[in-house]
Amino acid sequence: MRLAGYFPELEDELYGFTTNGFMGDHSPNHADAMMWGISDLFPELCKHSDEKPLVVQPQIRRPSPNSWMRA
């Protein structure tokens, strides 16, 4: 992602996000505003609450009678 301009406060907040959550000193107001803007510009990227979550069922492999791993 590239920003058109110089936004030091936003960049500092974006650096505060880790896989464990936000580790910054203050609330991520600028980053929050950026995400709201992106979700308004690109609504197809957002999951809507009225949609059912996608559940993927694992495939059950049954050995064929000609399998080399017959039980």
Order of alpha helices (4+ residues) and beta strands (2+ residues): alpha-beta-beta-alpha
